[in-house]
Structures are given as C-alpha cells and as structure tokens.
Amino acid sequence: MDEKSITDYIMNTFAGVETVTNLGYEFFFYGPDRTLAFVTIATTGNEYERVSNLDRPGVFRLNIGVSKQTFQTLFGIGKVDVSAYDFTALDTIMPHPDYAAQSFLCVLNPSDPTFQKLRPLLTEAYELAVRRATRRKTS
C-alpha cells in the first residue's frame, strides 16, 4: 500500500472525513471541527519527528487512534515501553513512538496483508471520532 491508496480508502470508506496537510503530515478528521485527528499519515521527517527515519525514499508512517481496550489488546496493559520497538521497521504494527499513551498505534509502509488487519482499526478510529464529535454537538 502507498499513501495515496490509504488516503483513497479512508476518504471513500468513511463519510464526513476532512483532511489537512501540515509539516509532512496528512491529518484525517471527522467533520469540520478538526479537533482531533483519528488518523495521520506522516511522509517526511521534521524537527518533531526523527525516530522513524521518514526521510528514506518512499517511507511513510500510518498512525491510527484506537480505543484504550484495543490498544491494550495489542500491546498489553499498563504503560508501553516504546524503547523496546524499532520505529524504523517497515510493515510492523507498533505503538506510536510519541502518542502511545493516547492509544495511537503506527505502521511504516503497511503491506496489503497488514493493511487488511488495519482496516477494522481504521473503522474503530473513525467511529470513535464520530462519537466524540456527536458528544461535542450535544454539549
């Protein structure tokens, strides 16, 4: 999978998604509030991002915000030791190097089989974003 294929999948699968691009990241939001991205795609390293070595040709990182329960199912209960992960490894589902505490996971250059595993996680992230937006509207 490449960034365009993933972007197309998100935009064609989930209603009401809006995007913003900044500092080599594409942020995916539900609705116009753009309060919290539920997915991001990072395509370049910048002063805030060096750990994944995204300046390698063709390398990008897909970041997905899932529920705490899903995150714990994948990476265990309690604080995740992110130092135990190689954030330059391709096609490996890992906790996000900076936002693991917020239940974000990441994968660099997911293959088609890995992306199939990520599809339900993308759906979950989208549904969480919709619920947050709905709660904000009713508050």
N, C-alpha and C positions, 0 to 999 in steps of 0.2 A: 504494500500500500504506500502511496505517497500522500503528501499534504493535501493536494487538490482532491484526490479520491475521498479522503476522510472528510474534508470540508463539504464536498458534494453530498456525501452520505448524511452528515448532520443536517445540512440545510434542506435536503429533500425528504428526510425522515421525520423531523420534529417541527411542528408548527410554531410560528411566533418567535423564531430564533433570529437574533440580530448579531452582527459582528462588528468589531472594532480592531484595527491593526495598529500596534504601537511597539516600538523598540524591538522589532523582530518577533513579536508575539501576535497571534490572532486570537482574540477573546470571543467566546460564544456566550451570549446572554439570552435568557428568555425575556422577551418583552422590551419595551423602550426604556425602562428604568436603568438598566445596565448597572445594577448594584453589585452583583457578584457573578462572575463568570462561572459557568458549570463545567466548561471545557476550555482549554487553551492549547494552541499549537505553537511551540517555540521553534523558530527556524535559524536563529543566529545567536551566538554568544554576545553578551553585552556586559557592562560593568557590574550588573547584578547577577549574571549567570555565567559561570565558568565551569562548574562541576561536570557538565555533560559534554564538554568539548564540542559544542554545536557548530563551531566554525569548520568542521570537517565537511568536505563536499557532499551534498545530498543528505546530511544528517539532520533530523528534526526530532523533537520530543512532544508526544501527545500527553497531556495532563488531564485527568478526569477526577472530579469531586464526587465521591460516593458517600453513602451513609456510614456512620461510625461502625455499625454492625457488619456491613460488608467489608470495610477496611480491616476490622479485627479478624474476620474470617480468613482474609487473605494473608495478613501479616502478624497476627497474634494480638493478644490483649495486653494493654499497657503501652508505655512509650516505646516506639520502634527505634532501634539503634540504626540510624541511617548510615553510620560509618561502616557498617557491615556490607554495604552494597557498592557495586561498581557502576556508577551512574553514566559511564561511557559505553556500557554494554548495549548492543543492539538487540531488539526483539525480546526483551525480558521485562515482564511486569514487575514493577518495584514501587515502594512508597516514594512519594515525591521528596526530593532532597531538602526542600525548604518548607513544604506545606503538608507534611505527613500528619502533623498534629491536627490539621483541619480535614483529615481524611481524604487527601488527594493522593492519587497514585499516578505513575507515569510509565511510559514505554518509549524507547527510541526506535524509530523505524519499524513499527509492527509489521510482521509478515501477514499474509492473508489468513492463515490459521489462527494467529494471535489476535488479529482484528475480529475474527468470529467470536473469540472469547470476550473481547472488549465490548461487543455490541450490547449485551444486556447491561453492562456497567454504564455505557453511554445513555441507555434508556433510563436507568435509575438516576443518573446525574440530572438528566432533563426533568424527570418527574419531581425531583427534589427542588429544582429551580422553579418549576410551576407552582408547587405548594408554597414556597417562600413568597413568590410574587402575589399569590392569592391572599395569603395572610396579610401582606402589606396593604393590599387594597381594602381589606375589611377592617383594618386598624384605624 
